[in-house]
Amino acid sequence: MLRDYYYSQAIFNRFTTIQFDTRGLPDANSMTVTNLILPHGNFDPIGTRQLWMNSSRVDTSARTINLQRYGAKFAYHKHDKAITYWQGNPYDGLEQISQRGLMHSMVEIQDALARNAMLSNPYAMYGQGTGVNFGDINSFGERFSTGILDSIHLGMAYRNVPYASAPTGIAGNIICLCSPGIYHDLVTEASANGNANAFIDVMKYQNAVNIINSEVGTYHNVRFVRTPRAT
């Protein structure tokens, strides 16, 4: 019940790796993931009759993932109506007890952890890219704008992200998890420029099955998911 509720309400979980461990104690405190780094091409010319040349070397990298446990606990008085209902309806009663607090708390905890994991990404950018933390976002000029959206498309095209070369409609997978303030800034900018119709509301999507939790629309080929948790 907890897992099903989490997947229906969480927002940041689909952008990070989330696993549920119901075995109790974890098997280890950390794990190390290794991978190969392919070499760059050698563009130096060789002699006409040259048979031997220096080899290109493959490098390696490794990252350590720390494992931590989290939990939540709620208590009800024995005369609470939820307890009374649970005694007569064990399964439905347990679900109601969980929904009254435990499920909401679990989503808040896990989604905050997923959000914080996203912010540790090496490409994290604050404001217009000049800041190093949220404290540097303190002026009107650092508000979110369509210029940032276009720059993100450009950056992904240089990194050879397959869809970034020709994004169309909502087919692209560039997703902005934004605060209500960011969405307000973009709507205001579009309205001021006479471009309000450029926003594609989720109700106009051709494939509603793929709508993400709290998604509000598409603008400049970027899908926007609005949530106070992104504040």
C-alpha positions in Angstrom: 0.0 0.0 0.0 2.8 2.4 0.9 4.7 1.7 -2.3 1.6 2.1 -4.6 0.8 5.4 -2.9 4.4 6.6 -3.3 4.5 6.0 -7.0 1.2 7.8 -7.5 2.2 10.9 -5.6 6.0 11.3 -5.9 7.4 13.7 -8.5 11.2 13.4 -8.3 11.4 9.6 -8.0 11.4 8.9 -11.7 14.5 11.0 -12.2 16.6 9.1 -9.7 17.0 5.4 -8.8 14.6 4.5 -6.1 14.6 1.0 -4.4 12.5 -0.4 -1.6 14.2 -2.8 0.8 11.7 -4.6 3.1 14.3 -7.0 4.6 15.2 -4.8 7.5 18.9 -4.3 8.0 20.9 -3.3 4.8 23.6 -5.6 3.6 26.3 -2.9 3.5 26.9 0.7 4.3 28.2 1.6 0.8 28.7 0.2 -2.7 31.2 1.1 -5.4 30.3 1.3 -9.1 33.1 1.2 -11.7 33.0 1.9 -15.5 35.4 2.4 -18.4 36.3 5.7 -20.0 36.8 5.3 -23.8 39.9 7.1 -25.3 39.8 10.0 -27.7 40.6 9.5 -31.3 44.3 9.9 -32.4 44.4 12.4 -35.3 48.2 12.4 -35.7 49.4 11.1 -39.1 51.7 8.1 -39.4 54.5 7.2 -41.8 53.8 5.5 -45.1 55.6 2.3 -44.0 54.9 2.6 -40.3 53.7 -0.7 -38.8 53.8 0.1 -35.1 52.4 3.0 -33.1 51.6 3.8 -29.5 48.4 2.3 -28.2 45.4 4.4 -27.0 44.7 3.6 -23.3 41.3 3.0 -21.7 40.9 4.8 -18.4 38.5 3.8 -15.5 36.4 5.7 -13.0 34.6 4.7 -9.9 31.9 6.3 -7.7 30.9 5.3 -4.2 27.2 5.2 -3.2 26.5 5.5 0.5 23.4 3.5 1.8 21.2 5.0 4.5 17.9 4.0 6.1 14.9 6.2 6.7 11.6 5.6 8.5 8.6 7.3 9.9 6.2 6.4 12.8 2.7 7.5 13.8 0.7 6.7 16.9 -3.0 6.6 17.4 -5.0 6.4 20.6 -6.7 3.1 21.1 -10.1 4.7 21.1 -9.4 6.6 17.8 -12.1 5.9 15.2 -9.4 4.7 12.8 -8.4 2.0 15.3 -12.0 1.0 15.8 -12.5 0.7 12.1 -9.3 -1.3 11.7 -10.4 -3.9 14.3 -13.4 -4.7 12.2 -11.9 -4.3 8.8 -8.2 -5.2 9.0 -7.1 -4.4 5.4 -9.2 -1.4 4.7 -8.6 -0.1 8.2 -4.9 -0.4 7.8 -5.0 1.5 4.5 -7.0 4.4 6.1 -4.5 4.6 9.0 -1.6 4.8 6.6 -3.3 7.4 4.5 -3.9 9.7 7.5 -0.2 10.5 7.9 2.3 7.8 7.2 1.9 7.7 3.4 2.1 11.5 3.2 5.2 11.6 5.4 6.9 8.9 3.4 6.4 10.7 0.1 7.7 14.0 1.6 10.9 12.2 2.9 11.7 10.1 -0.1 10.9 12.9 -2.7 13.1 15.4 -0.8 16.0 12.8 -0.9 15.4 12.3 -4.6 15.4 16.1 -5.1 18.6 16.6 -3.2 20.2 13.8 -5.2 19.3 15.6 -8.4 20.9 18.8 -7.1 24.2 17.0 -6.6 24.4 16.5 -10.4 27.7 17.9 -11.9 25.6 20.1 -14.3 23.6 21.8 -11.6 23.1 25.5 -12.3 21.9 28.2 -10.0 20.2 31.3 -11.4 21.7 32.2 -14.8 24.7 30.0 -14.2 26.9 32.4 -12.2 25.9 31.3 -8.7 27.2 28.4 -6.7 24.2 28.0 -4.4 20.6 29.2 -3.9 21.8 32.2 -1.8 23.2 33.7 -5.0 19.8 34.0 -6.6 18.7 37.4 -5.4 18.0 39.7 -8.3 15.4 40.2 -11.0 18.0 39.3 -13.7 18.4 35.8 -12.4 14.8 34.8 -13.0 14.1 31.8 -15.2 13.6 32.8 -18.9 13.2 31.3 -22.3 16.9 32.0 -23.0 17.8 29.3 -20.4 15.5 26.8 -22.1 17.1 27.4 -25.5 20.6 27.2 -24.0 19.7 23.8 -22.4 18.6 22.5 -25.8 21.9 23.8 -27.3 24.0 22.2 -24.6 22.3 18.8 -25.0 22.8 19.0 -28.8 26.5 19.5 -28.2 26.5 16.5 -25.9 24.8 14.5 -28.6 21.6 13.7 -26.8 19.6 12.0 -29.5 16.3 13.9 -29.4 17.9 17.3 -28.7 18.9 17.9 -32.4 15.3 18.3 -33.5 12.8 18.4 -30.6 9.2 18.6 -31.6 6.1 19.3 -29.5 6.0 17.1 -26.3 8.0 14.3 -28.0 11.2 15.6 -26.4 12.2 14.4 -23.0 13.7 17.6 -21.5 11.7 18.1 -18.3 11.7 21.1 -16.0 10.8 20.4 -12.4 10.0 23.9 -11.3 8.5 25.9 -8.5 5.2 27.8 -9.0 7.3 31.0 -9.2 9.3 29.8 -12.2 6.2 28.8 -14.0 4.7 32.2 -13.2 7.7 34.0 -14.5 7.5 32.1 -17.9 3.8 32.7 -18.3 4.3 36.4 -17.5 7.1 36.6 -20.0 5.1 34.9 -22.7 2.1 37.1 -22.1 4.2 40.3 -22.2 5.7 39.2 -25.5 2.3 38.3 -27.0 3.3 34.7 -27.0 0.9 33.2 -24.5 -0.5 30.7 -26.9 3.0 29.1 -27.1 2.2 27.2 -23.9 0.7 23.8 -24.6 -1.6 22.8 -21.7 -1.5 19.1 -20.6 -5.2 18.9 -21.5 -4.2 19.4 -25.2 -1.7 16.5 -25.2 -2.4 13.8 -27.7 -1.1 11.1 -25.4 -2.5 11.7 -21.9 -1.1 8.4 -20.7 2.5 9.8 -20.5 1.6 12.8 -18.4 3.9 13.1 -15.3 2.6 13.8 -11.8 1.9 17.6 -11.5 2.8 18.3 -15.1 1.2 21.5 -16.3 2.3 22.0 -19.9 5.0 22.4 -22.5 6.8 25.5 -23.5 9.8 25.9 -25.9 9.9 22.1 -26.2 10.4 21.6 -22.5 7.8 19.8 -20.3 7.1 21.6 -17.0 6.2 19.8 -13.8 5.2 22.3 -11.1 5.6 21.5 -7.5 6.3 23.5 -4.3 8.9 20.8 -3.4 11.2 22.4 -6.1 11.3 25.7 -4.0 
